[in-house]
Amino acid sequence: MAALGHTLPFYTGPKPVFPMDTTLAVIITIFLTALITFTIILPGIRGKTRLFWLLRVVTSLFIGAVILAVNFSSEWSVGHVNTNTTYKAFSPKWVSVDVGLQIGLGGVNITLTGTPVQQLNETISYNEAFTWHLGKSYAEEYTKALEKGLPDPVLYLAEKFTPRSPCGLYNQYRLAGHYASAMLWVAFLCWLLANVMLSMPVLVYGGHMLLATGLFQLLALFFFSMTTSLLSPCPLRLGTAVLHTHHGPAFWITLATGLLCILLGLVMTVAHRMQPHRLKAFFNQSSEDPMLEWGSEEGGLLSPHYRSIAESPETQDIPMSEASSETCFKEEHFKESDCSL
C-alpha cells in the first residue's frame, strides 16, 4: 500500500479544492485582462491625458468588477466560531472544530475544519454549499446531504435554512437575495450606460448614470439589511458555543462602491455647471474642437449650425488687368462694327 500512497486501490483520494469560488475567479480574470490590455496601450497616450485616462479606466473597471463579484459572493453575512461538538449522529465522541457560515444572495456556504484536522482517524475538512437559486431546490440539496452522511454541525446549520424550519430564515434570506441581486443587475446596466455616455460628449448624463449606479447598489444593501431587522432571534448553538452572524466583506465593499459612485456622479454634475471646460479636458474632450461646440439655441450636436449674413465673408471685387480690359474693349468694339455693317 505504500506504493499507492497509503490509499486503497479501489477508492479515490480527496478531491482537489480550488482556493476560491470559480465564478469569482472568472470575473476577476476577465477584468484583470481588460486592465492589462488598457495598460499596454497606455504609452501611446501623451501628456497629462495619460494619467487622466489611466485613472478613468482603473476606476471604471473596479466599479464593474465589484458589482459583478458581490452578486455571486457568499459573504454578505458571515459567522465563525470555534467549539467542541459532536461529529457524527448517534456517536458520543466530540471533536474540536472551526465552524464557518457564509450567507450570500443565492444560498449559504458552511465550512467545517478540525483543530487539528486529523481527529478520530478522519480528515475533518468540509466545504458545503446549499443554494436557493431560481430553478434549484434547497430542500433537495439538504436531502442529498443527509444521504451522504455529512457531519452533525453541517447538517444542523443547513437544517436552520430549510423551508420547513421554524426559524423562518429561508423565506427572508431568499426573498432579500432575489431583490438585492435584481438591484445589482440594474446597477451593472447603469454602469455600462455610464461608460458609453462618458465616451461621448454627453458627460453630464454619464454622471447621472453613475448616480443611478450608486443608488441601486444602496437599494440592494437596503433589501438585504431588512432580513436582519425582521428576523426573529434564532440562536445557532453548536456544542458549547453559539454562532453569531454579522455583515460580511461583500456588504461593506458594496456600500463603499455605492458611495463612491454617488460621489463621482455629484462631482461630475457640479463640475458640469461650474467648470465645464476642465471636465471636458479631464475626459479628453477639448472644447476647441468645432465638433464639440454646440449650444441650446442650435438644439445640440445633431442640429446643423449655419452662418448668419453678418458672419459670412463679404464679396470682394477682383480688379482685372489692363491687358484683359483692353482685349474685352476691342472685342466689344469689333462686335459693334459688325452690326453696323
Helices and strands as residue ranges (DSSP letters): G 2-4, H 22-40, G 42-44, H 48-72, E 77-86, E 94-103, E 107-119, E 122-131, H 138-148, H 152-160, H 169-198, H 203-230, E 236-238, E 241-243, E 245-247, H 249-274, H 276-282, G 290-292, H 322-340
